[in-house]
Amino acid sequence: MIPDPQSISASEYISFPTKITFCSKGKILVLDRPWVMGILNVTPDSFFEKSRVQNSNEGFLKVSERMISDGADILDIGGYSSRPMAEDISIEEELKRTISTIEKIKNNFPETLISIDTFRSKVAVESVNAGADFVNDISAGELDPAMIPCVGKLNVPYIAMHMKGNPRTMVGETGYKDLLLEISNYFSQKINTCKKAGIKDVLIDPGFGFAKTLKQNYWILKNLAYFKTIQAPIMVGISRKSMIQKILNVPADDTLNGTTALNMTALINGANILRVHDVKEAKEAIKLYKEIYP
């Protein structure tokens, strides 16, 4: 039975688990503290312009090096913009943007963990073959039925995000009878499907901004601990999103302070991984969080 969110105290989940382990290609990874995932968009149209890098030059290597130096635990490579009303691109174009990027990062920073941000199984398979260690899917297999079976054969962790519709239709898919319960049931079913397909490690992402209204985004953040009942690590991606821009009435360039504030809230409410554009500031937030909740 899933409890009423009002009955859950964040303090019940404040102690970070002693040890969460993942297995990626036979390598054991230990999540014994919150991780930071740095966003590396090899796209021309991601919503935050300063996060865009081109794989046609070496600029992305400098961005990668800075993120790694700032303490990123993992880099998330995306070649398909998932912002609302984003332009659709071919699989070939997505592969062109991502595969060489992954290969060059692995060649220059071989110990760096990489996740591939894609909802296409072919891109996931080729990215893992090129060196990616995680698959991060905004649709949790909904947009490509082959995704979950394919990941089940790759021996890497799978990050499943909640979304209804697709990036071009999700703004009209915000109707829920019980928001938290529906998302929780969605993840319970997805994890079961993933396990049957052979995926050993599944992480969940509530999908802030994906088929959610402004109020729904903040309700999910307030009640993030609710999803701890699913017993899967939680990734939170709220960095510089419109849920911050709209409340503060500022452009994306001026949302770092708001992002840090909400990242701290996410940590207190049980987030295990912060997906961010600004690694240094996220690491500082985690350091302060750990000082309060060692």
Buried (B, 14 or more C-beta within 10 A) or exposed (E): EBEEBEEBEBEEBBEBBEEBEBEBEEEEBEBEBBBBBBBBBBBEEBBBEEBBBEBEEEEBBEBBBEBBEBBBBBBBBBBBBBBBEBEEBEBEEBBBBBBBBBBBBBEEBEEBBBBBBBBBBBBBBBBBEBBBBBBBBBBBBBBBEEBBBBBBEBBBBBBBBBBBBBBEEBBEBBEBEEBBBEBBEBBBEBBEBBEEBEBBBBBBBBBBBBBBBEEBBBBBBEBBBBBBBBEBBBBBBBBBBBBBBEBEEBEBEEBBEBBBEBBBBBBBBBBBBBBBBBBBBBBBBBEEBEEEEE
